[in-house]
């Protein structure tokens, strides 16, 4: 082949090679610019969250959980009490001793249950005394390092459930033994135990808090059905249940959960960045690229990083969490309407938002908002019942309507979170006793039905 023949062929190959290199460099530059702009959009969103007064990173979340001066931290006393619970041959169980016997508020305890309750309380007398002491504190911060992500259950939350169980037994047992003073104190300590989690910015902590409040309401219902409290004790309980009604705490929990989600996205981004694989090992760059390319072919999710989908996913997650925080900051019933709207939006979320869909469905924000609203309804019903009991002490019988309680025993009749059209909780005077109730999640008045509504009944 002559030189005149090979030169045009060689020139043509060089021409295509040059243009291919230029094309690759062009798309690489375009991809880099695209991902840079997208990263800036996400960074701007995070900065907007900071300007609104919320944390973004785990380190910021840890600082957001306020410190408490030594000697004034109720969590320190609770910590000693929790340690006492685990001492001895038989630690306090998480399950109830006899659930069926404890479930009936008006029925006296059987002798077997009385003995079991007395034995359990006697073996944990020191811990119970410390629980009462810690509950008297107005400020608490448990020794958590929120700057480190952990999926393990926090020990103080597990011990809080055990402690609530003991205080519930003490409240019910004391009422059954006609010791109203100790029964009232036990209910107040249950509320104090729940209050120790008020500023802890975690969804799991918020759920533990409202569960403890639910136990306090149930205990009070048993106490009212078994014994009569003094006006002073009832007045103190009215104040405590009013202070426990803090719907704004849920927004704080969602804000903390958002930090955990941001940390999760950062971890996923680091994992997907082929220039950093495999983590913790020194390998030549070409080996790292080879390993990363194999991962991309094996796991399609890794393509989210070079395509920028992980950043879009993160941005969508932040937008959703913004809406959850905003919903939790809203008053009832707007909060419930927003929660249901978010539930519908989550169902319609496109499938390529992989992590947002998985994490938000696992969190179940709408379910948490509804559970929180149910607890608010219980707290308000309990506070109304304390006012009714004060009225009964003064007048010899429950009032005909809740309006008779204002302004002497209540400033206003508490509203029902589930009933936007209502002027307050429902009330019925019974032949023996009364019932205060919320219409519940379905918004329908079923007359205080225990399965459909959220009732607080006193049959005495």
Secondary structure, 3 states (H helix, E strand, C coil): CCHHHHHHHHHHHHHHHHHHHHHHHHHHHHHHHHHHHHHHHHHHHHHHHHHCCCCCCHHHHHHHCCCCCCCCCHHHHHHHHHHHHCCCCCCCCCCCCCHHHHHCCCCCCCHHHHHHHHHHHHHCHHHHHHHHHHHCCCCCCCCCCCCCCCCCCCHHHHHHHHHHHHHHHHHHHHHHCCCHHHHHHHHHHHHHHHHCCCCCCCHHHHHHHHHHHHHHHHHHHHHHHHCCCCHHHHHHHHHHHHHHCCCCHHHHHHHHHHHHHHHHHHHHHHHHCHHHCCCCCCCCHHHHHHHHHHHHHHCHHHHHHHHCHHHHHHHHHHHHHHHHHHHHHCCCCHHHHHHHHHHHHHHCCCCCCHHHHHHHHHHCHHHHHHHHHHHHHHHHHHHHHHHHHHHHHHHCCCCCCHHHHECCCECCCCCCCCCCCCCCCEEEECCCCEEEEECCCCCCCCCCCCCCCEEEEECC
